[in-house]
Amino acid sequence: MENITWMEFNKRKEDSVVILPIGSTEQHGPHLPLSVDTVIANGFSTRLAEKINGLVAPALSYGYKSQPLSGGGPLFPGTIDLNGETVIKLVSDILTELIKDGVKKILVLNAHFENEAFILEAIDLVSNTYGDKVTIVETNWWDPMPEDVIDKVFTEIPFPGWALEHAAVTETSLMMYFAPTLVQEDKILDLKVEPCSYHKYPIDKSIVPESGVLATAKTSSAAKGEIIVNSVLDKLVEIVNEVF
């Protein structure tokens, strides 16, 4: 959207699926940039748009607070966190503006684990207002991933679970595929973290490793990123064809 004129957008607004990528600005350890979630959201969105002749809206690059057990963002400089109410209002306003412009089909593609509940709340509120004037779908990149892809990606180390897959094999492999120049491979740590089973406030810094990494990114590769991307894109196209 940001690279076309309003006249071009006007011609396509009713027939095209508009994809809204949502990421975050959040620490991802010593080897990945703060923009990981947004880069990944944009990467999937642009490739999906090519396959379905869709339009990609400018990404929302800030997200809800990453929790200590799945990232610990608030404990690290550079992470820019939003309150849940802010996320709801931002997403609601963006969706509302698209609908007012005449968009009929919207897909929200989230790439930040903690965003999802607030995105869904925003979609629910907007849907209650506009009813059948618009169809809105929300998804992320990890839920549509076929189970056999986990076995293909985690060939040398076990899958630690999605909460601990922060700056680890999947995100690092996706970054190696989408934006290899942003990955500092020499700073990838070989570590094992024992996950905590409770939340405590005020947040205790000792609950998150000093590096900000919750599971090792060793064995990551662009080839594994490509496996993830291709398999997920196939599923996203299926979703679009089924819903829209």
Protein Blocks (a to p, Z undefined) as FASTA:
>chain_A
ZZpcfklmmmmmmmpccdddddddddebjkbcfklmmmmmmmmmmmmmmmnopacddddf
bdcdddfklnommmpghiacddfklmmmmmmmmmmmmmmnopabdcdddfbfklmmmmmm
mmmmmmmmnmmmbccddddfklmpcfklmmmmmmmbccebjklmgoilklmmmmmmmmmm
lpcfklpccddddddfbdcddddfklpcfklpabdfehiafklmmmmmmmmmmmmmmmmm
mmZZ
